[in-house]
Amino acid sequence: MRNDLGIEPDERNYAKQPFSISELKEIFEDGDPRDFINPKSIPYKTMGLAGKTLSREETFKLIAEDPNLLKRPITIVGSEFVAGFDRARLRTLLS
Protein backbone atom coordinates (compact mmCIF):
# COMPACT_ATOMS: atom_id res chain seq x y z
CA MET A 1 0.00 0.00 0.00
CA ARG A 2 1.50 3.35 -1.05
CA ASN A 3 1.46 6.20 1.43
CA ASP A 4 1.30 9.95 0.77
CA LEU A 5 5.08 9.99 0.25
CA GLY A 6 4.76 7.57 -2.66
CA ILE A 7 6.68 4.81 -0.89
CA GLU A 8 5.65 1.19 -0.90
CA PRO A 9 6.93 -0.40 2.32
CA ASP A 10 7.76 -4.02 2.94
CA GLU A 11 5.69 -4.94 5.95
CA ARG A 12 6.32 -7.57 8.56
CA ASN A 13 4.09 -8.47 11.45
CA TYR A 14 6.82 -9.25 13.94
CA ALA A 15 4.32 -10.50 16.49
CA LYS A 16 3.64 -13.37 14.07
CA GLN A 17 7.11 -13.52 12.51
CA PRO A 18 9.52 -12.53 15.32
CA PHE A 19 12.99 -11.20 14.64
CA SER A 20 15.89 -13.54 15.22
CA ILE A 21 18.69 -12.44 17.51
CA SER A 22 20.95 -11.95 14.48
CA GLU A 23 18.32 -9.72 12.81
CA LEU A 24 17.98 -7.69 16.01
CA LYS A 25 21.75 -7.23 16.21
CA GLU A 26 21.74 -5.98 12.62
CA ILE A 27 18.80 -3.61 13.22
CA PHE A 28 20.29 -2.21 16.42
CA GLU A 29 23.91 -2.23 15.25
CA ASP A 30 24.32 1.49 15.95
CA GLY A 31 21.57 1.84 18.54
CA ASP A 32 20.78 0.53 21.94
CA PRO A 33 17.84 -1.90 21.90
CA ARG A 34 17.10 -1.02 25.51
CA ASP A 35 16.02 2.44 24.33
CA PHE A 36 13.25 0.88 22.25
CA ILE A 37 11.61 -1.30 24.87
CA ASN A 38 8.02 -0.31 25.54
CA PRO A 39 7.60 0.02 29.32
CA LYS A 40 3.82 0.20 28.85
CA SER A 41 3.66 -3.21 27.19
CA ILE A 42 2.09 -6.15 28.96
CA PRO A 43 5.22 -8.34 28.58
CA TYR A 44 7.37 -5.62 30.17
CA LYS A 45 5.07 -5.53 33.17
CA THR A 46 4.58 -9.29 33.49
CA MET A 47 8.33 -9.92 33.21
CA GLY A 48 8.92 -7.41 36.00
CA LEU A 49 11.48 -5.45 33.96
CA ALA A 50 10.87 -2.08 35.64
CA GLY A 51 14.03 -0.95 37.38
CA LYS A 52 16.13 -3.82 36.00
CA THR A 53 19.37 -3.22 34.15
CA LEU A 54 19.60 -5.52 31.15
CA SER A 55 22.65 -6.15 28.99
CA ARG A 56 22.36 -5.80 25.21
CA GLU A 57 22.46 -9.60 24.90
CA GLU A 58 19.71 -10.07 27.49
CA THR A 59 17.62 -7.46 25.69
CA PHE A 60 18.07 -9.17 22.31
CA LYS A 61 17.07 -12.50 23.84
CA LEU A 62 13.95 -11.06 25.49
CA ILE A 63 12.85 -9.24 22.31
CA ALA A 64 13.39 -12.41 20.24
CA GLU A 65 11.24 -14.32 22.75
CA ASP A 66 8.53 -11.65 22.90
CA PRO A 67 8.60 -8.99 20.17
CA ASN A 68 5.75 -7.15 21.90
CA LEU A 69 8.43 -5.67 24.16
CA LEU A 70 9.41 -3.34 21.29
CA LYS A 71 7.81 -0.01 20.60
CA ARG A 72 5.81 -0.26 17.40
CA PRO A 73 6.02 0.15 14.53
CA ILE A 74 9.66 -0.18 13.58
CA THR A 75 10.53 1.55 10.34
CA ILE A 76 13.87 0.79 8.75
CA VAL A 77 15.21 3.05 6.01
CA GLY A 78 18.66 2.04 4.84
CA SER A 79 20.76 1.72 7.98
CA GLU A 80 18.52 3.94 10.13
CA PHE A 81 15.40 3.04 12.02
CA VAL A 82 12.59 4.61 13.97
CA ALA A 83 10.61 2.80 16.65
CA GLY A 84 7.19 4.15 17.48
CA PHE A 85 5.26 6.96 15.83
CA ASP A 86 7.81 9.73 15.48
CA ARG A 87 6.17 11.37 12.46
CA ALA A 88 8.75 14.13 12.06
CA ARG A 89 11.66 11.66 12.05
CA LEU A 90 9.79 9.32 9.70
CA ARG A 91 9.13 12.14 7.23
CA THR A 92 12.80 13.13 7.36
CA LEU A 93 13.96 9.56 6.70
CA LEU A 94 11.43 8.95 3.96
CA SER A 95 11.95 12.23 2.13
N, CA and C atoms as an extended XYZ file, in Angstrom:
285
Properties=species:S:1:pos:R:3:atomname:S:1:resname:S:1:resid:I:1 pbc="F F F"
N         0.844       -1.164        0.000 N   MET     1
C         0.000        0.000        0.000 CA  MET     1
C         0.903        1.246        0.000 C   MET     1
N         0.708        2.115       -0.964 N   ARG     2
C         1.495        3.346       -1.049 CA  ARG     2
C         0.958        4.366       -0.054 C   ARG     2
N         1.868        5.140        0.514 N   ASN     3
C         1.459        6.199        1.429 CA  ASN     3
C         1.542        7.533        0.709 C   ASN     3
N         1.294        8.638        1.407 N   ASP     4
C         1.297        9.955        0.771 CA  ASP     4
C         2.684       10.398        0.324 C   ASP     4
N         3.725        9.672        0.704 N   LEU     5
C         5.083        9.986        0.252 CA  LEU     5
C         5.449        9.183       -0.998 C   LEU     5
N         4.519        8.343       -1.470 N   GLY     6
C         4.764        7.565       -2.665 CA  GLY     6
C         5.691        6.387       -2.445 C   GLY     6
N         5.776        5.911       -1.236 N   ILE     7
C         6.676        4.812       -0.894 CA  ILE     7
C         5.850        3.566       -0.620 C   ILE     7
N         6.323        2.457       -1.148 N   GLU     8
C         5.648        1.192       -0.896 CA  GLU     8
C         6.502        0.375        0.068 C   GLU     8
N         6.103        0.304        1.327 N   PRO     9
C         6.927       -0.396        2.319 CA  PRO     9
C         6.792       -1.909        2.239 C   PRO     9
N         7.848       -2.584        2.675 N   ASP    10
C         7.759       -4.017        2.939 CA  ASP    10
C         7.305       -4.119        4.382 C   ASP    10
N         6.224       -4.842        4.600 N   GLU    11
C         5.688       -4.942        5.950 CA  GLU    11
C         5.959       -6.315        6.529 C   GLU    11
N         6.120       -6.318        7.845 N   ARG    12
C         6.325       -7.571        8.565 CA  ARG    12
C         5.618       -7.466        9.907 C   ARG    12
N         4.756       -8.405       10.164 N   ASN    13
C         4.088       -8.470       11.449 CA  ASN    13
C         5.010       -9.255       12.384 C   ASN    13
N         5.832       -8.538       13.143 N   TYR    14
C         6.820       -9.253       13.944 CA  TYR    14
C         6.234       -9.906       15.178 C   TYR    14
N         4.964       -9.711       15.436 N   ALA    15
C         4.317      -10.498       16.488 CA  ALA    15
C         4.096      -11.933       15.975 C   ALA    15
N         3.850      -12.054       14.669 N   LYS    16
C         3.636      -13.373       14.068 CA  LYS    16
C         4.925      -13.960       13.498 C   LYS    16
N         5.828      -13.085       13.080 N   GLN    17
C         7.113      -13.516       12.513 CA  GLN    17
C         8.219      -12.774       13.263 C   GLN    17
N         8.545      -13.236       14.469 N   PRO    18
C         9.522      -12.531       15.315 CA  PRO    18
C        10.892      -12.409       14.661 C   PRO    18
N        11.612      -11.387       15.094 N   PHE    19
C        12.990      -11.198       14.645 CA  PHE    19
C        13.885      -12.223       15.331 C   PHE    19
N        14.876      -12.684       14.601 N   SER    20
C        15.891      -13.543       15.219 CA  SER    20
C        16.882      -12.633       15.946 C   SER    20
N        17.680      -13.220       16.799 N   ILE    21
C        18.690      -12.438       17.513 CA  ILE    21
C        19.658      -11.809       16.521 C   ILE    21
N        20.032      -12.532       15.467 N   SER    22
C        20.953      -11.950       14.478 CA  SER    22
C        20.312      -10.779       13.740 C   SER    22
N        19.010      -10.851       13.440 N   GLU    23
C        18.317       -9.719       12.812 CA  GLU    23
C        18.287       -8.527       13.760 C   GLU    23
N        18.022       -8.778       15.025 N   LEU    24
C        17.981       -7.693       16.007 CA  LEU    24
C        19.349       -7.023       16.131 C   LEU    24
N        20.399       -7.804       16.124 N   LYS    25
C        21.746       -7.230       16.207 CA  LYS    25
C        22.040       -6.361       14.994 C   LYS    25
N        21.551       -6.778       13.839 N   GLU    26
C        21.743       -5.976       12.625 CA  GLU    26
C        20.923       -4.686       12.693 C   GLU    26
N        19.677       -4.782       13.111 N   ILE    27
C        18.804       -3.605       13.216 CA  ILE    27
C        19.382       -2.602       14.201 C   ILE    27
N        19.816       -3.086       15.355 N   PHE    28
C        20.288       -2.209       16.424 CA  PHE    28
C        21.811       -2.080       16.456 C   PHE    28
N        22.440       -2.288       15.317 N   GLU    29
C        23.906       -2.233       15.250 CA  GLU    29
C        24.456       -0.928       15.834 C   GLU    29
N        23.841        0.186       15.468 N   ASP    30
C        24.316        1.491       15.946 CA  ASP    30
C        23.443        2.082       17.043 C   ASP    30
N        22.469        1.332       17.507 N   GLY    31
C        21.570        1.838       18.542 CA  GLY    31
C        21.497        0.876       19.704 C   GLY    31
N        20.917        1.349       20.744 N   ASP    32
C        20.775        0.533       21.945 CA  ASP    32
C        19.354       -0.013       22.007 C   ASP    32
N        19.177       -1.328       21.890 N   PRO    33
C        17.836       -1.896       21.896 CA  PRO    33
C        17.057       -1.580       23.172 C   PRO    33
N        17.767       -1.325       24.245 N   ARG    34
C        17.099       -1.020       25.514 CA  ARG    34
C        16.315        0.283       25.425 C   ARG    34
N        16.715        1.169       24.513 N   ASP    35
C        16.017        2.441       24.329 CA  ASP    35
C        14.683        2.267       23.606 C   ASP    35
N        14.440        1.096       23.050 N   PHE    36
C        13.245        0.880       22.251 CA  PHE    36
C        12.296       -0.137       22.854 C   PHE    36
N        12.525       -0.437       24.118 N   ILE    37
C        11.605       -1.301       24.867 CA  ILE    37
C        10.415       -0.451       25.297 C   ILE    37
N         9.241       -1.014       25.166 N   ASN    38
C         8.017       -0.308       25.542 CA  ASN    38
C         7.651       -0.645       26.992 C   ASN    38
N         7.894        0.306       27.910 N   PRO    39
C         7.602        0.024       29.316 CA  PRO    39
C         6.099       -0.068       29.620 C   PRO    39
N         5.263        0.307       28.651 N   LYS    40
C         3.818        0.203       28.849 CA  LYS    40
C         3.264       -1.129       28.345 C   LYS    40
N         4.137       -1.941       27.750 N   SER    41
C         3.664       -3.213       27.188 CA  SER    41
C         3.362       -4.218       28.301 C   SER    41
N         2.453       -5.101       28.002 N   ILE    42
C         2.092       -6.149       28.959 CA  ILE    42
C         3.289       -7.047       29.273 C   ILE    42
N         4.067       -7.487       28.250 N   PRO    43
C         5.220       -8.341       28.582 CA  PRO    43
C         6.222       -7.653       29.509 C   PRO    43
N         6.441       -6.365       29.311 N   TYR    44
C         7.371       -5.615       30.170 CA  TYR    44
C         6.912       -5.699       31.622 C   TYR    44
N         5.621       -5.510       31.817 N   LYS    45
C         5.068       -5.534       33.170 CA  LYS    45
C         5.066       -6.946       33.756 C   LYS    45
N         4.656       -7.927       32.951 N   THR    46
C         4.577       -9.290       33.487 CA  THR    46
C         5.952       -9.894       33.733 C   THR    46
N         6.956       -9.449       32.993 N   MET    47
C         8.325       -9.925       33.215 CA  MET    47
C         9.007       -9.185       34.363 C   MET    47
N         8.349       -8.167       34.891 N   GLY    48
C         8.918       -7.408       36.004 CA  GLY    48
C        10.210       -6.695       35.638 C   GLY    48
N        10.243       -6.074       34.441 N   LEU    49
C        11.477       -5.450       33.964 CA  LEU    49
C        11.715       -4.040       34.495 C   LEU    49
N        10.704       -3.436       35.111 N   ALA    50
C        10.871       -2.079       35.638 CA  ALA    50
C        12.003       -2.052       36.654 C   ALA    50
N        12.930       -1.123       36.446 N   GLY    51
C        14.032       -0.953       37.377 CA  GLY    51
C        15.187       -1.927       37.184 C   GLY    51
N        15.057       -2.862       36.241 N   LYS    52
C        16.134       -3.823       36.001 CA  LYS    52
C        17.101       -3.269       34.960 C   LYS    52
N        18.353       -3.595       35.120 N   THR    53
C        19.373       -3.223       34.146 CA  THR    53
C        19.705       -4.455       33.330 C   THR    53
N        19.367       -4.392       32.039 N   LEU    54
C        19.599       -5.522       31.147 CA  LEU    54
C        20.814       -5.247       30.270 C   LEU    54
N        21.561       -6.282       29.957 N   SER    55
C        22.645       -6.147       28.993 CA  SER    55
C        22.030       -6.131       27.589 C   SER    55
N        22.833       -5.745       26.599 N   ARG    56
C        22.359       -5.796       25.210 CA  ARG    56
C        21.939       -7.223       24.858 C   ARG    56
N        22.760       -8.200       25.228 N   GLU    57
C        22.465       -9.599       24.897 CA  GLU    57
C        21.162      -10.067       25.546 C   GLU    57
N        20.963       -9.709       26.801 N   GLU    58
C        19.707      -10.071       27.487 CA  GLU    58
C        18.523       -9.422       26.779 C   GLU    58
N        18.701       -8.182       26.365 N   THR    59
C        17.623       -7.460       25.688 CA  THR    59
C        17.293       -8.120       24.361 C   THR    59
N        18.311       -8.480       23.578 N   PHE    60
C        18.067       -9.172       22.312 CA  PHE    60
C        17.311      -10.478       22.538 C   PHE    60
N        17.714      -11.216       23.538 N   LYS    61
C        17.066      -12.500       23.837 CA  LYS    61
C        15.595      -12.292       24.210 C   LYS    61
N        15.332      -11.316       25.068 N   LEU    62
C        13.950      -11.056       25.486 CA  LEU    62
C        13.077      -10.598       24.324 C   LEU    62
N        13.625       -9.722       23.463 N   ILE    63
C        12.847       -9.242       22.311 CA  ILE    63
C        12.588      -10.395       21.342 C   ILE    63
N        13.577      -11.258       21.122 N   ALA    64
C        13.387      -12.411       20.238 CA  ALA    64
C        12.305      -13.338       20.788 C   ALA    64
N        12.250      -13.474       22.114 N   GLU    65
C        11.239      -14.323       22.751 CA  GLU    65
C         9.864      -13.680       22.720 C   GLU    65
N         9.813      -12.353       22.899 N   ASP    66
C         8.528      -11.650       22.896 CA  ASP    66
C         8.678      -10.289       22.224 C   ASP    66
N         8.422      -10.232       20.909 N   PRO    67
C         8.601       -8.986       20.167 CA  PRO    67
C         7.659       -7.866       20.615 C   PRO    67
N         6.653       -8.191       21.401 N   ASN    68
C         5.753       -7.151       21.900 CA  ASN    68
C         6.425       -6.238       22.911 C   ASN    68
N         7.658       -6.564       23.286 N   LEU    69
C         8.425       -5.667       24.156 CA  LEU    69
C         8.865       -4.400       23.417 C   LEU    69
N         8.950       -4.485       22.085 N   LEU    70
C         9.408       -3.344       21.291 CA  LEU    70
C         8.313       -2.317       21.075 C   LEU    70
N         8.723       -1.056       21.035 N   LYS    71
C         7.809       -0.007       20.596 CA  LYS    71
C         7.473       -0.301       19.146 C   LYS    71
N         6.246        0.025       18.763 N   ARG    72
C         5.813       -0.260       17.398 CA  ARG    72
C         5.305        0.994       16.732 C   ARG    72
N         5.347        1.050       15.444 N   PRO    73
C         6.022        0.146       14.529 CA  PRO    73
C         7.511        0.452       14.469 C   PRO    73
N         8.257       -0.447       13.878 N   ILE    74
C         9.661       -0.185       13.578 CA  ILE    74
C         9.725        0.091       12.081 C   ILE    74
N        10.337        1.191       11.738 N   THR    75
C        10.528        1.552       10.337 CA  THR    75
C        12.021        1.604       10.078 C   THR    75
N        12.456        0.839        9.091 N   ILE    76
C        13.875        0.788        8.749 CA  ILE    76
C        14.037        1.389        7.358 C   ILE    76
N        14.897        2.394        7.288 N   VAL    77
C        15.210        3.046        6.015 CA  VAL    77
C        16.724        3.026        5.884 C   VAL    77
N        17.210        2.188        4.982 N   GLY    78
C        18.660        2.035        4.844 CA  GLY    78
C        19.226        1.463        6.133 C   GLY    78
N        20.160        2.187        6.731 N   SER    79
C        20.763        1.718        7.984 CA  SER    79
C        20.173        2.419        9.202 C   SER    79
N        19.145        3.230        9.013 N   GLU    80
C        18.522        3.944       10.132 CA  GLU    80
C        17.146        3.368       10.415 C   GLU    80
N        16.714        3.532       11.662 N   PHE    81
C        15.401        3.036       12.022 CA  PHE    81
C        14.723        3.981       13.007 C   PHE    81
N        13.412        3.860       13.036 N   VAL    82
C        12.588        4.612       13.974 CA  VAL    82
C        11.665        3.600       14.626 C   VAL    82
N        11.557        3.655       15.935 N   ALA    83
C        10.614        2.797       16.653 CA  ALA    83
C         9.543        3.687       17.252 C   ALA    83
N         8.297        3.337       17.007 N   GLY    84
C         7.187        4.152       17.483 CA  GLY    84
C         6.767        5.154       16.416 C   GLY    84
N         5.826        6.005       16.774 N   PHE    85
C         5.262        6.961       15.826 CA  PHE    85
C         5.908        8.325       15.980 C   PHE    85
N         7.118        8.443       15.508 N   ASP    86
C         7.814        9.726       15.476 CA  ASP    86
C         7.642       10.276       14.063 C   ASP    86
N         6.512       10.936       13.812 N   ARG    87
C         6.166       11.373       12.463 CA  ARG    87
C         7.211       12.282       11.836 C   ARG    87
N         7.755       13.208       12.609 N   ALA    88
C         8.754       14.128       12.065 CA  ALA    88
C         9.990       13.361       11.600 C   ALA    88
N        10.462       12.445       12.416 N   ARG    89
C        11.656       11.662       12.051 CA  ARG    89
C        11.363       10.763       10.859 C   ARG    89
N        10.169       10.172       10.830 N   LEU    90
C         9.794        9.323        9.700 CA  LEU    90
C         9.771       10.124        8.403 C   LEU    90
N         9.176       11.300        8.440 N   ARG    91
C         9.132       12.145        7.235 CA  ARG    91
C        10.530       12.495        6.763 C   ARG    91
N        11.414       12.797        7.710 N   THR    92
C        12.802       13.128        7.358 CA  THR    92
C        13.479       11.937        6.684 C   THR    92
N        13.329       10.753        7.267 N   LEU    93
C        13.959        9.564        6.701 CA  LEU    93
C        13.384        9.174        5.353 C   LEU    93
N        12.099        9.391        5.182 N   LEU    94
C        11.430        8.949        3.960 CA  LEU    94
C        11.435        9.990        2.848 C   LEU    94
N        11.931       11.164        3.157 N   SER    95
C        11.947       12.228        2.132 CA  SER    95
C        13.193       12.156        1.285 C   SER    95
